[in-house]
Amino acid sequence: MSDRETEELAELKRSLEEKVSRLEKELALSRINLKLIDEALAKVSFRPASRLVEIAPKDEHLQSQIPPVKVPAAQERPAAPATEPAQPVSATSPQPATIVARSPTPKEPAQEIGEGEQPFPIKSKTGEDLGTIFVGRSWVRIVPAPDLHLNVRTPPFQTFFIDRVLGEMRRKDEMAVDAGSKDPTSIIEHSLALDGETLKEIRIDNLDDDSRLREIRSSIRWTFERMLEKTKG
């Protein structure tokens, strides 16, 4: 190798080292910014479900807007009628979802606030009402707006929200159980309440992680928006 080639390689090495150093600084700065954003979101986003009910009575602003409504325990999680067997949504579901086929009656309004729950509206990017998410101590109920008439077979409900979002959370829980760091009874579970194939409610149990709440909130908004586009299109 000639001296010229050696000098060129040395110059290239210096250039690459400077580029790597610059990129490492940018990466470090980006991580700091992400941390600051996460902290800011945590302050304005959901409170952890395990703390929400304990904190809610002190939140006078929310309490003045949304008076608590006490409902019988039997209405918190509706049971399937004996004459209507459970209907599986998809054979590829990551877990056996409990399907409850029912039609809400005047005595059982679809968006009634359960005992120990705090409601949060689900809005599209254009401000359209998509439904309500009710957060309890360790559960979440997602009730779509009644006028949407969302069919559970409309993409991407099953493939994205059920299989990918909730399925990935369940797989992580199962891995934690295998590693001995999680109680088997605390694995995330979900069930669907249907009227035929129309989605009336999603219930997610064993949920006590703030980051999962945020992910579910953003994921269900995106899912409902895409389902509406498919329906209208």
N, C-alpha and C positions, 0 to 999 in steps of 0.2 A: 504494500500500500504506500502510495506516494505521500510526501509531506502535505501536499495540497488536499488530498482526500482525507488525511488525518485531521487537518484543520477544519474542513467542512463538516466532518462528523462531530468534532468537538463543538463547533458552533451550533449544529443541530441539537446536540445533547443539551447545551445551555438553553437553547430556545424552548425545548420540550420541558426542561425543568422549571423554567419561568412560567410556562403555560400551566403546568401541573400545580405549581404554587398558587397561581392566580385562581384556578378553578377550585382548589381546596379552600381558599379564603371565601370565594363566592358560595361554596357549599356550606361552610360554617355559618356565614351570614344568613343564608336561606333557612338553615335549621333554627337559628335564633328567631327569625321572623315567624316561622311556623309555630314555634313554641309560644310566642307572644299572641299570635292569632288564636291558638287553641285556648289559651288562658282567657282571652277576651270572649270567645264563644262560650266557654264554660260559664261565664258570669251571666250571659244573657240567654243561654239556652236552657235545656231541661235541668232541673235539679235531679240528683240521683233518686230513683224510685223509692229506695229504702228510707230516704230522709224527707221526701216530698210531703207526706201526710203530716209528719211532725212539724214541718215548717209552715205548711199552708195556713193554719189558724192565725199565725202572726202576720200574714200578708193581707192587710186590711183592704188594699186596693183590689186584689183579685177576689176577696171574699165579698166585697160590695157589688162586684159585677156578676159573680157566679155563686148564688146561694147554694149551699150543699143540700142535696136531696137524698134522703135515706130510702133505700129500697130493700125489700126482703132479700135474704141471702139466696133464696132460690132463683131470683132474677139476675144475679150477678153472672152466673154462667149457665145459660139455658140448656136443658137436657133434651135429647132427641126423643120425639114421640115414639111410643112403642109400635105404632102402625107404620112409621116411616123409617126404614133402615138407613144407616150411614151410607153416603155416596162418596167413593174415592174420587179425588180430583184428577190425579194422574198416577200412573204406575211408576213413574220415575221420581216421585216425591222422596226427599231424603229422609223422611220420617213418616210414620202413619198418622196423618192429620185426622183429627176428630171432626167430622162433618155433622153439623146440626141443621137439619132441614126444618125450617119454620117460617111462618108468616107473622110479623108483628101485629098485635091487636091494640085497640085503644088503651087497654089496661097495661100494655107493655111497650111503651114508645121506644123506638130503635135507638134514640140518642139520649135516653135518660141517664143521669149521672148516678153511678153506683156509690154505695157507701165507701168512704175512704179513697175516692177517685178525684183527680183534678183534670178538667178538660182543656185541651188546646186545639184551636182550629187548624185544619189543613187547607192551605190556600195555594192555588196555582200561581205561576209567575205573573199572570194577568189579574190576579185578585179573585178569581172564581172560587166559590166554595166547593171544596172537594170532600169535606167530611170533618170528623172530629176524632182526635186521639185522646183516650182517657187513660191517665197514668195512675196506677195504684201502688201499693207498697212493693210488690214484686211481680206485678203483671201490667200488661198494656192491652187495652181494647181499641181497635180501629174500626170506626163506623163510617162508611162512605155516605155522602149526601144521598138521601132517598131518591132524588130525581135523576141521578146518574145511571141507575140500572146497569151496573157493571157486571158482565158475565165473567165467571172465573176461567173460562176457556179462552178469553181474549188475551193475546200476548201484550206485554211480557209478564203477566201476573205469576203464572206457574214457573216459567223458566228463570225469571230474574228474581222476583221478590221471595217466592217460596223456596225454589231450589238453590239459588245462589246466596241471597242475603241470609235468610233464616237457616238454610241448610249448612252454610259455612259456619255460622255461630254454633249450631248443634255439633258439627264435626269437631270444632275446637273444644267444646265442653266434653265430648266423649274422649278426646285425647287427654284432657286434664284428669278425667276419671281414671283412665288407664295409668296415668303417671302418679295417681294417688293424691293429687292436689285439689280434687273437687269431689263433693258428695254426689253419688249417682242420682239422688233424688232432686238435685238442683240443676239438672240438665235442662236447657231451654226447650219448651214445648209450644206447639201452636195448634189451634183448632179454628174451624171455619163454620159460621152460621150462614146457611143458604136458604133461599126461597126458590126452589127449582135449581137453576144454575146462576141465579142472581146473588151476588155477594151482599150479605147483610152485616156481617161483622167478622173481624179477625181478632182472636184472643191469643196473646202470647204470655206464657207463664214462665216463672223462674227468671225474671229479668230484673237485675239490680245494678246494672252498669250504665253509667251516664253516657259513655261513648257509644254503646249499643243503642240507647234511646235516640241519640242524635242520628245515628246511621239509619235506624228504622224510620224516623220522621222524614228524613230527606229522601230515602228510597221509596217510601210509599207515595210521597207526593209525585215523584218522577214516574212511578208505575201507573198511578191513576191518570196522569196527564197523557201518557202514551196509550193507555187503554181507551181513553176518550177519543184520541186522534184516530185509532183504529176503528172505533164505532162510527164516528162521524164521516170517516173517509170511505 
